Amino acid sequence: MYDDYSDETQPSKSQRKREAHALRDFGESLVKLNKSTLAQIPLPEELYEAVIKAQHLHQRGALKRQLQYIGKLMRQLDVTPIREAYEQATHSYREDVEHHHRLEKWRDRLLAEGDQALGDLLSHHASVDRQHIRQLVRRARKEAETNKPSRSARELFRYLREIIRNE
């Protein structure tokens, strides 16, 4: 009886809600971008202004309403080019963060494990100056023991960044 009236080409109400929530969440990620990154993304003027306005709102209720409005605007658009531009604009940032975390892990391993970690580092990056690394590690440990500022640990991080980026 109800089969005659159902139209399978239209998504269900639940599916439309999921899509609306996804667009609102994507709008929220646009709001979190800084202005220079946001400028790299081709947004219609009305949507751009709504995003900028949301960045300046601090009250929870007002921000929530503005995000709902951004989601509403996005439901009227083809967001594929916006998503692609967003991914491209934020991809290099994510790579930089991942690279920074890898360097921090190497530094922490060198400080914690010593020669074992140095051996692993040399197997991955042949151009490392073993003696210089050992000096930096020794000084960083000494600074940590005497509760001095970790100048050598920062120097070690900078050296690792230089070596690993050049390879």
Steps between C-alpha positions, in 0.01 A plus 500: 500500500774749595735371229307694236583830665865444588752663273834321521684775316478737799715441807334418828451764767777340705738516205417868441567571869836321485596703193390825668707416811801417282471834321466685832810321630687590181386860547638489854838386366491795257435733794808366680732595210709814514422775250793431266404133465133589465588739217640204302158335492251619236189583700193690381492848654204431729659183638837673545338783697310249715824316579680824589210604723509162676872546569420812701216350706583390851161421651423132472137544388581763240783291357275194484234697308762637263634149434144386424471789255832405336372144464180630342699705249719202418199275435413732210847461343711235336761467775733268308730779372497661845597170667778442246640850554475450878691172481767657283533806727526297821705208364838672528418611855422142603823380338696762694339394826573132432861583409536703821366209707743257333790731587382529859483121527856468369622761750318334789631157401855632478472653846340188651679214323836649403717287269222257408288784360808655340566173317142498371531862393824428312338208320221731378707813438863440407610865499462543877812613686520239776738696721298822479179313591669334798624838625154652470339203675758509781450875553121468487504224764730707721269802466201286592676364809590849623156643413647750258312615188525236229707698251684192375177305452374783275834502321471123451151544357622769257790279391267206439264724301789618282634149438168327440362777277810495277471127427 
